[in-house]
Amino acid sequence: MTVVDLFYGVGGLTKGLSNAGLRVVAGIDVDADCEYQFTANNDASFFVQDVAAVDGTFIKTLYSRPSVTVLAGCAPCQPFSHYGRAAKNRRSKWSLLADFARIVSEVRLDIVTTENVPEVALHPVFANFVGTLGRVR
């Protein structure tokens, strides 16, 4: 299995996937401050990019050899968490889940995995995400 990890932060999910025997080839995140932690803890390429600007063609190039393709993504949970409800502009991050869904549609992966806070299921953006997954099966 070959994995690309979106919204990886310092790479905790990537490390767990690697420890489980999956081959993680890349992580994509907008936060350049995470580069050291990610590369020190994972044998994968580091891409500082806004997921909203990433297209499926780029993602496809990361899966260099035939394998089961996995896209992992833990979109920012602040807009959906109890703590984040008080934060200003929390809706601005809702679109990242939609961008994740767009990439899934463009790449047509074998496996998609995500995690977030339970409250995400209460928002229409999550229903749209799940709907996208159902359409690309």
C-alpha positions in Angstrom: 0.0 0.0 0.0 1.2 3.5 -0.9 -0.1 6.4 1.2 -0.2 10.2 0.7 -1.1 12.1 3.9 -2.9 15.4 3.7 -3.0 17.9 6.6 -0.2 15.9 8.2 1.0 18.5 10.8 4.0 16.9 12.5 3.3 13.5 11.0 1.7 11.5 13.8 -0.8 9.7 11.5 2.0 9.2 9.0 4.2 7.6 11.7 1.4 5.3 12.7 0.7 4.3 9.2 4.4 3.6 8.6 4.6 1.6 11.8 1.7 -0.5 10.6 3.7 -1.4 7.5 2.2 1.0 5.0 4.6 2.9 2.6 3.9 6.6 3.1 5.5 8.5 0.2 4.4 12.1 0.9 2.7 14.5 3.3 1.1 17.8 2.2 0.4 20.6 4.6 0.4 24.4 4.5 2.4 24.8 7.7 6.1 25.0 6.9 7.0 24.9 10.6 6.2 21.2 10.6 8.9 20.2 8.2 11.6 19.3 10.7 9.3 17.2 12.9 7.7 15.5 9.9 11.0 14.6 8.1 12.8 13.7 11.3 10.1 11.1 12.2 9.0 9.8 8.8 10.7 8.6 5.6 8.5 10.5 3.3 8.6 13.7 1.2 7.5 17.0 2.7 5.4 19.3 0.6 4.4 22.7 1.9 1.2 23.4 -0.1 -2.3 24.6 0.6 -4.5 21.5 0.0 -7.0 23.9 -1.7 -4.4 24.5 -4.4 -3.4 20.9 -4.9 -4.9 19.0 -7.8 -5.4 15.3 -8.4 -2.8 15.2 -11.2 -0.1 16.1 -8.7 -1.3 13.6 -6.2 -1.3 10.8 -8.9 2.4 11.5 -9.5 3.2 10.6 -5.9 1.9 7.1 -6.4 4.9 6.1 -8.5 4.5 2.3 -8.7 1.5 0.0 -9.0 0.1 -0.5 -5.5 -3.0 -0.1 -3.5 -3.4 3.7 -3.2 -4.4 5.3 0.1 -5.1 8.9 0.8 -5.2 9.9 4.5 -6.4 13.2 5.6 -7.1 14.8 9.0 -8.6 18.1 8.0 -8.3 20.7 10.7 -10.8 20.0 13.5 -11.0 23.5 15.0 -14.2 24.5 13.0 -16.0 21.5 14.4 -14.7 21.1 18.0 -16.3 22.5 21.1 -13.2 24.6 21.7 -13.2 25.9 18.2 -16.7 27.1 18.3 -15.6 30.3 20.0 -12.9 31.0 17.5 -13.4 33.7 14.9 -13.5 32.7 11.2 -13.9 29.0 11.9 -16.0 28.6 8.8 -13.0 29.5 6.7 -11.5 26.0 7.4 -14.7 24.2 6.5 -13.8 24.2 2.9 -10.7 22.1 3.5 -12.9 19.0 4.0 -14.5 19.9 0.6 -11.0 20.2 -0.9 -10.2 16.8 0.5 -13.3 15.4 -1.2 -12.4 17.1 -4.5 -9.0 15.4 -4.5 -10.6 12.0 -3.8 -12.8 12.6 -6.8 -9.9 13.6 -9.0 -7.6 10.7 -8.0 -10.0 7.8 -7.6 -8.1 6.1 -4.8 -8.5 2.5 -3.5 -8.7 3.6 0.1 -9.5 6.9 1.8 -9.1 7.4 5.6 -9.9 10.4 7.7 -10.4 11.3 11.3 -11.9 14.3 13.0 -13.8 15.3 16.1 -17.3 13.8 16.5 -19.0 17.1 16.0 -18.0 17.2 12.3 -20.9 14.8 11.6 -23.3 17.5 12.6 -22.3 19.8 9.8 -23.5 19.8 6.2 -19.9 19.9 4.9 -19.4 16.4 6.3 -22.6 15.1 4.6 -21.2 16.5 1.4 -17.9 14.8 2.0 -19.6 11.4 2.6 -21.7 12.0 -0.5 -18.6 12.5 -2.6 -17.1 9.3 -1.3 -20.3 7.5 -2.2 -20.2 8.8 -5.8 -16.6 7.8 -6.5 -16.9 4.2 -5.3 
